[in-house]
Amino acid sequence: MSSSITPGPVAKLIEEFGRLPGIGPKTASRLTFFMLRSPREQAIALAEAILEVKERVTLCSVCFNTTESDPCAICASDSRDRSQICVVQEPLDILAVERTGEYKGLYHVLHGAISPVDGIGPERLRIKELQARVQNDVAAGEGGEVILATNHDIPGNATAMFIYRALLPLGVKITRIVSGLPVGGDLEYADEVTLGRAMTGRREM
């Protein structure tokens, strides 16, 4: 789209939408012109929702899931099985696991996966925090099972293996979800039945 015929604010909004993951130039343009046609109230509501997310949502200091309160509702719950920690890559993965109804333990969010190609090493993930958390649980006699639920792709498998080696000296049981998930598949896109089977069919590493 030529900048000479596109008003500055329109071009700027297209550029900002284009920064979002999975949004290409055409989709960014469609979203921009949709907002341009929408009532002013709808645009204001969207802007306020974005600001509210940035101002009110933080990370849980225990599991690093997104939350309005610290600790998050899952970490603070008395009904969760505190002997289990399910390690996932992103907060969206927790929603996917919760939809299965098969898991009642706690979580730990890494916020990514090891990928040297993208310049992401283990130091950029929440692996040290996981290690300290498990170590404290073991010292308190509460160490049970760590479930590695990273994606079944190269970065996810590399991350799972790195965590396995880091936690192995602590003597905690370490399992990996395997059954039912396709190679290269992301956890957040798996259906409830498939992911539920992957959780119940996990194997010890």
N, C-alpha and C positions, 0 to 999 in steps of 0.2 A: 504493500500500500504506500503510495507516494506521500512523503511528508509534506509536499507543497499543497496538497489538497485535503490533508487531514488536520483538523484543529489540534492545537497543542495538547489540551487536556485529554482528548480522545486517544491520541498517540501515546500519551503517558500511561493511560489506563490499560491499553493494549499491551504495552511493555511490561507493566506490573503483573497482569494476568499471565503473561508469557513466562514469568519467573516461577510459576507454580509447577510442581511435578506433574507430568502427564498432560500438560497444556501446551499444544503447539500454536503456531501463529494464527491458523484459521480459527481454532477454538477460542483463542484469546480475543480475536476480532468479534466473533459471534457473541461472547459474553459481554464485551464492551458495548456493543450496539443493543443488546438486550437491556442492559442497565440504562442506556440512553433513552430507550422507549418506556422504561418502567416509571411508575409514579415516584415522586421525590421521596415519599415516606419509605418505599422499599429500599432505596439506595441508602437512606439514613439508617434504617434498621440493619442493613448489612454492615455498614461502617461501624455502628455501635457494637454489633456482635463481635467483630474482629477486635476492636479495642478492649472489649470486656474479657475476651479470651487472653489477651496479652497482659491485662492488669490483674485478673483474678485467678488464673490458672497457673499453678506452679508444679514442681516435681516433688513427689513424696521422698522424704529424707531416708526412708528405709528401702523401698523397692524401686524408686525412680519412675513410677507411673505418674501420669498427669492427674492432678487433684486440686480441689479448692481448699482442702484442709490437710494439715500435716500432723500425724501420718494419714494416709489415705484410708478410705472406708474398708478396704480389704485387709490392710495391715492392722487396723484397729479392731477388727471384728473378732469376737470371742467364739464364733461358730466355725471359723476356718481351721483346717488341720495345719498346725504350726510345725509339724515335722516334715512337711514337704515344701520345696521351693521350685517353682517352674520358671526356668530361664527363657525369656523370649527376646526377640530383637527390638520390637517396637511396641508402643502402647496399644496400637490397633490389634496386635496379636492376642492381647489379654481379652479383648472383646470376643475374638474368634473362639478362644478356648472356653470362655464363660458360656457361650451359646450352646456348647455341647452338653452342659450339665453333668459332665463326667469328672470334673476336677473341683475339689473343695479346699485345696491348699493355698499357699501364698505364692507370690510372684517376684521376679527380679527382671527389670527391663534394662537391656544393654545399650539401647539407642544406636543400633547399627550392627555391622558385622565386619570382621577382619577382611580387608581387601587391599592388598599392597598396590594393585593397579590404580585404585582410587586414592591412594595415600592414606588409607585408614589402617592404623596399627592397633594392637590391643590396648595401648595407653590411651586411646581416644574413646574407649568403651568403658562401661561400668563394671569391669572385671575385677579390679582391685577391691572395689566395694563389696562385690559378691564374695570374694575370697575371705575378706574380713568378717563378713556376716556369717558365713558358714563356720569359720573358725570360732567365733563367739558362741554359736549354737552348740558346737561340739564340746567346747569347754564347759558350757552350762549343762551338758548332758541332754541337749535337745536336738542334736544332729540326727537327721533321718535320711531323707532322700532328696537329691537334686535332679530334677528332670530337665534335660537339655532339649528345648523345643525350638531351636533355631531352624531356619529354612533348609530344605534339602537341595541346596545348590552349593557351588564351590565356596563362596564366602561363609555360608551358614555351617557347612561341614568343617571348614578350617577353624571357625570360631568354637564349635562344639569340641573339637579335638584339643584346642588350646586350653579351654576351661577344664576339660577332663584331666589334662596333665597338671594343671594348677591346683586342682582340688584333690587329686589322688592321694597325696601325702597326708591329707587330713583324715582319711579313713571313713569318709561318708559314702553312702551308696549313690552311685551316679548312673542314671538311665538316659536313654535317648529314644524319642518317639520315632518310629520307623514305619510300622505297618499301615498301609493305606494312603500315605502321602506320596504323590508322584515326584520323581527326581526333578529338581529345578523349580518345584512349586513353592509359592509363598504361603505361609501359614494363614494370613489374613483373607486369602481368596478360597481357602478350602471350605467345603460345605460341612455342616454340623455333624453329619453321620460319619463322613470320612475322617474328620479331625477327632471325633469321639473315639473311633476305632484305633486311631494312631496313638491316642493317650492311653487307652486301656491295654493296647498291645505293645507298649514300650519295652525295650530290652535293656538289661544292665550292660554297661560298657566294660 
